[in-house]
C-alpha cells in the first residue's frame, strides 16, 4: 500500500458485532478514487478477509456492551420492549417488531455515532 500512496485508517473492531475491523483508506497524494478502491480491495483480499472470516467462525457476534445498553435504553424509550438479554444484532432484530425496524436503526445509528464519533458504522 505504501508504494501506491494509499494509507490504511483503522477504526478498530466494529462495535456492532465485534467480528470485523472497520478500516478506511485514503490517498496520501492526489490519485483517482477508483485506484484507492482497487488498492484497498486487494489489500483486504490478500491480508484480512480470511482472518476475519476465520475469526467470525470461532467467535459469536457480540455488540459492544456500552452500545448495547444504550440501544436497549433507546428502544425502551420508544416503547419497544427488550428482554435485557440481547447480546448481538440478531437478538435485537428478533425482539423488535417488523413495523418498528426503523426505530431500531435510529437507536443503533444515533448511539453508535454518540459513542464512536467519526467511526463509519453499518447496521444492519
Secondary structure, DSSP 8 states (H G I E B T S, - for coil): -GGGTEEEEEEEE-TTTSSSEEEEEEESS---HHHHHHHHHHHIIIIIHHHHHHHHHHS-----HHHHHHHHHHHHHTT----S---SHHHHHHHS-GGGHHHHHHHHHHHHHHHSTT------
